[in-house]
Amino acid sequence: MPSNNYSPPDATIMAEAPVNRQIPPDCAGMRVDRALARMFPEHSRSRVAAWLKGGRILLDKRQVSPDQKVWGGESVEMGVSSDPREAPPEAEDIGLCVVHEDETVLVIDKPAGLVVHPGSGNWSGTLLNALLHHAPSLQEVPRAGIVHRLDKDTSGLLVVAKTLEAQTSLVRQLQARTVERIYLALAHGRVERDGEVEAPIGRDPHNRVRMAVSGSGKPALTRYRVQKHYASTTLLECKLATGRTHQIRVHLQSIGHPLVGDPVYRRAGAAGGGTGTLEFPRQALHATRLAFLHPSGGQRMEFHSPLPADMEQLLKGLV
């Protein structure tokens, strides 16, 4: 879920042909990262150190640590491997379900399985790449106008800003908690009544892939309403007051009702079968309603997305 402020990567020689140099004699006795930072002043020492650790700079054709000493005359090879993090994202012809578009904003109905922003293991084929193809002018807007995210396997609505001014407006609305984001979620167990979970969320100290309720985390509030009871599950309408990473998934798990199909936050002993015995290939979570004030005109805009076919089929099979 939300995370803002994409900065374009720095220009780097790593995108060019490999560079071969020799350590000059006047660097004798220096740490290799210091020597290279002197040889290539256009790059910071921390960046050089990261390249050394990643094997992207070789010394005498060997990977070395940043603190290794040099004595002059060693060969330096840079750019021996490509790192997609160093290249700006490219436009890709990926189909988008556009719910609304004008000169200022774009509302997308994202399918499950589509990553929103390039990141580890997903450097292409993302919503951002698709947006750059759909509207090339988004190249001029940070993060191609993306102001909030959905998890890869969460489907539904998100808004994209087409101008810097619109992006600023939408970010401020998110910060002021005036953007309405409503989700439909199928949770394990019987949730008896409407309620809310107000619990801070931070990185799980035992598993960096997960988030967790944590006293040192950021404030988070999720309100939920019961829509329908099934034999061992409950369909909930969840409203985000904040937008922390994995917020609904973490909050529902914390009260013993993890989402059906969630491979990360299911756990044994959860109410009504939280072991994940009900098969579904993704977390059963869909962003069904989105509302905000139009950045240009100020009028309230509201959009709805029906449940996708896979969740509809899942609900039809429940009793």
C-alpha positions in Angstrom: 0.0 0.0 0.0 1.1 3.6 -0.1 4.7 4.6 -0.4 5.7 7.8 -2.1 8.5 9.8 -3.7 10.1 8.0 -6.5 13.4 9.5 -7.5 14.9 8.8 -11.0 18.2 6.9 -10.8 21.4 8.8 -11.2 23.1 8.7 -14.5 25.9 6.1 -14.3 28.7 4.7 -16.3 27.4 1.3 -15.5 24.9 1.7 -18.3 27.7 2.2 -20.8 30.4 -0.1 -22.0 32.7 -1.7 -19.3 35.4 0.7 -18.1 38.9 -0.7 -17.6 41.5 1.3 -15.7 44.5 0.8 -13.4 44.9 2.0 -9.9 47.4 4.9 -10.0 50.5 4.7 -7.8 49.5 7.7 -5.7 46.6 5.6 -4.3 48.9 3.1 -2.8 47.8 2.1 0.7 44.3 3.4 0.3 41.1 1.3 0.8 39.9 0.3 -2.6 36.6 2.2 -2.2 38.5 5.4 -1.4 40.8 4.9 -4.3 37.9 4.4 -6.8 36.0 7.3 -5.4 39.1 9.5 -6.2 39.4 7.9 -9.7 35.7 8.4 -10.5 34.7 11.5 -8.6 31.3 11.6 -10.4 30.3 8.6 -8.1 30.0 8.7 -4.3 32.1 6.5 -2.2 29.0 4.7 -0.9 27.9 3.9 -4.4 31.3 2.6 -5.3 31.2 0.4 -2.1 27.8 -1.0 -3.1 29.1 -1.9 -6.5 32.1 -3.6 -5.0 29.9 -5.6 -2.7 27.7 -6.5 -5.5 30.5 -7.8 -7.7 30.0 -5.0 -10.3 33.6 -3.8 -9.9 36.4 -6.3 -10.1 40.0 -5.7 -8.9 42.4 -7.9 -10.9 39.3 -9.8 -12.1 38.3 -10.7 -8.5 35.5 -9.5 -6.3 36.9 -7.6 -3.3 35.5 -5.9 -0.2 35.5 -2.1 0.0 38.1 -2.1 2.8 40.8 -4.0 0.9 44.0 -2.0 0.5 45.4 -1.3 -3.0 49.1 -0.7 -3.9 48.9 0.7 -7.4 48.8 -1.0 -10.8 45.9 -3.2 -10.1 43.4 -3.5 -12.9 39.9 -2.2 -12.3 36.9 -3.5 -14.4 33.6 -1.7 -14.0 30.3 -2.5 -15.6 30.8 -6.2 -15.8 27.2 -6.8 -15.1 24.0 -4.8 -15.5 21.8 -3.7 -12.7 18.3 -2.8 -13.6 18.1 -0.5 -10.6 20.5 1.8 -12.4 18.4 2.3 -15.5 15.3 4.4 -15.8 12.1 2.4 -16.2 11.0 1.9 -19.8 7.6 2.1 -21.4 6.1 -1.3 -22.1 2.9 -2.1 -24.0 0.9 -3.7 -21.2 -2.8 -3.5 -21.3 -4.5 -1.4 -18.7 -8.1 -1.2 -17.6 -8.7 2.5 -17.5 -11.8 3.5 -15.5 -11.4 7.2 -15.9 -8.9 9.6 -17.6 -8.8 13.3 -18.1 -5.9 15.8 -18.4 -5.2 15.6 -14.7 -5.8 12.1 -13.3 -6.0 8.5 -14.4 -7.9 5.8 -12.5 -6.9 2.2 -13.1 -8.6 -1.1 -12.2 -5.5 -3.2 -11.5 -5.7 -7.0 -12.0 -4.2 -9.4 -9.5 -0.7 -10.4 -10.4 0.4 -7.0 -11.7 3.2 -5.3 -9.7 2.7 -1.6 -9.3 6.3 -0.3 -9.2 9.6 -1.9 -10.3 11.5 -3.4 -7.4 13.5 -6.5 -6.4 12.7 -9.3 -8.8 10.3 -7.2 -10.8 12.3 -4.7 -12.8 9.9 -4.7 -15.8 6.3 -5.7 -16.6 4.9 -3.4 -13.9 2.0 -0.9 -13.8 4.6 1.9 -14.0 6.0 0.5 -17.2 2.5 0.3 -18.6 1.7 3.8 -17.6 4.7 5.2 -19.4 3.5 3.5 -22.6 -0.1 4.6 -22.1 0.8 8.3 -21.4 4.5 9.1 -22.3 4.2 12.5 -20.6 4.2 10.6 -17.2 8.0 10.4 -17.7 8.1 13.9 -16.4 6.2 13.1 -13.2 7.9 11.3 -10.3 7.0 7.6 -10.1 5.0 8.1 -13.3 2.3 9.7 -11.2 1.8 6.8 -8.8 0.7 8.1 -5.4 -0.4 4.9 -3.7 0.0 1.2 -4.3 -1.8 -2.1 -4.2 0.0 -5.3 -3.4 0.9 -7.4 -6.4 -1.9 -9.9 -5.7 -4.5 -7.4 -4.6 -6.9 -6.3 -7.4 -8.8 -3.1 -7.8 -8.7 0.7 -8.0 -5.9 3.2 -7.8 -5.4 6.7 -8.9 -2.5 8.1 -10.9 -1.6 11.8 -11.2 -0.8 13.0 -14.7 0.8 16.3 -13.5 3.1 17.4 -10.7 0.3 19.6 -9.4 -2.1 16.8 -9.3 0.4 14.5 -7.6 1.0 17.1 -4.9 -2.8 17.4 -4.3 -3.4 13.7 -4.2 -0.5 13.1 -1.8 -1.8 15.8 0.5 -5.3 14.2 0.4 -3.8 10.9 1.3 -1.9 12.5 4.2 -5.0 14.2 5.4 -6.9 10.9 5.2 -9.6 12.3 2.9 -9.1 9.8 0.1 -11.7 7.1 0.6 -10.4 3.6 -0.1 -12.8 0.7 0.4 -11.8 -3.0 0.1 -13.7 -6.2 0.0 -11.9 -9.0 2.0 -12.7 -12.6 2.6 -11.4 -13.5 6.1 -11.1 -16.8 7.8 -13.4 -17.4 10.7 -16.6 -15.8 11.9 -16.3 -12.0 12.5 -19.3 -11.4 14.7 -19.7 -7.6 14.3 -18.4 -4.5 12.8 -15.3 -3.0 14.3 -11.9 -1.5 13.8 -8.3 -2.3 14.4 -6.0 0.5 15.5 -2.5 -0.8 15.9 0.9 0.5 14.7 2.5 -1.5 11.8 6.2 -1.9 11.2 8.7 -4.3 9.6 8.6 -7.7 11.2 12.0 -8.0 13.0 12.0 -11.8 12.5 11.1 -11.8 8.8 12.0 -8.7 6.7 9.5 -9.8 4.0 6.6 -9.3 6.4 5.0 -6.5 8.3 3.7 -6.8 11.8 1.8 -5.0 14.6 4.7 -3.4 16.4 5.0 -0.8 19.1 7.7 0.9 17.1 5.7 0.9 13.9 3.7 3.7 12.3 0.1 4.4 13.4 -2.5 2.4 11.4 -6.3 2.3 11.5 -8.6 -0.1 9.6 -12.3 -0.1 10.0 -14.4 -3.1 8.9 -18.0 -3.9 8.4 -19.5 -7.4 8.1 -21.1 -8.0 4.7 -21.9 -11.7 4.8 -21.2 -14.8 6.9 -20.3 -18.1 5.4 -19.7 -21.4 7.2 -16.0 -20.7 8.0 -15.3 -17.3 6.5 -16.6 -13.8 6.6 -16.9 -11.2 3.8 -15.8 -7.9 5.1 -15.8 -4.3 3.8 -12.6 -2.7 5.0 -12.0 1.1 5.0 -8.4 2.4 5.3 -7.9 5.4 7.5 -4.2 5.1 7.0 -2.2 3.3 4.2 0.6 1.2 5.7 2.2 -1.6 3.7 0.0 -4.8 3.9 -2.3 -2.9 6.4 -5.5 -4.9 6.0 -3.7 -8.2 5.8 -1.7 -7.5 9.0 -4.6 -6.0 11.0 -7.0 -8.9 10.2 -4.3 -11.5 11.0 -3.7 -9.7 14.3 -7.3 -10.3 15.4 -7.2 -13.9 14.3 -8.9 -13.6 11.0 -6.2 -13.7 8.2 -7.3 -13.3 4.6 -8.2 -16.4 2.6 -5.4 -17.3 0.3 -2.8 -15.1 1.9 0.5 -16.9 1.7 2.4 -14.5 4.0 0.0 -13.8 6.9 -1.9 -17.1 7.4 -1.1 -18.9 10.6 -2.2 -22.0 12.4 -4.7 -21.5 15.2 -6.4 -18.5 13.7 -10.2 -18.3 14.3 -12.2 -20.6 12.0 -9.5 -22.3 10.0 -6.7 -19.7 9.6 -4.4 -22.5 8.4 -5.4 -21.8 4.9 -7.4 -24.9 4.2 -9.6 -23.0 1.8 -7.7 -22.9 -1.4 -7.3 -19.6 -3.3 -4.2 -18.6 -5.3 -3.9 -15.1 -3.8 -5.1 -13.0 -0.9 -8.8 -12.5 -1.3 -8.6 -8.7 -1.3 -10.1 -6.3 -3.8 -10.0 -2.4 -3.8 -13.7 -1.9 -4.7 -14.3 1.8 -4.2 -12.1 4.9 -4.5 -13.1 8.5 -3.9 -11.1 11.7 -3.8 -11.3 15.4 -4.7 -10.3 16.2 -8.2 -7.0 18.0 -8.1 -8.1 20.6 -10.7 -11.8 21.2 -10.2 -12.2 20.2 -6.5 -15.3 18.1 -7.2 -15.6 14.8 -5.5 -14.9 11.8 -7.8 -16.0 8.3 -6.8 -15.3 5.1 -8.6 -16.5 1.5 -8.1 -15.0 -1.8 -9.3 -17.0 -5.0 -9.1 -15.4 -8.2 -7.7 -13.1 -9.8 -10.2 -14.1 -13.2 -11.6 -11.8 -15.2 -9.4 -13.3 -13.8 -6.2 -16.8 -14.1 -7.5 -16.2 -17.7 -8.2 -14.7 -18.2 -4.8 -17.7 -16.7 -3.1 -20.1 -18.8 -5.2 -18.5 -22.0 -3.9 -18.9 -21.0 -0.3 -21.8 -22.1 2.0 
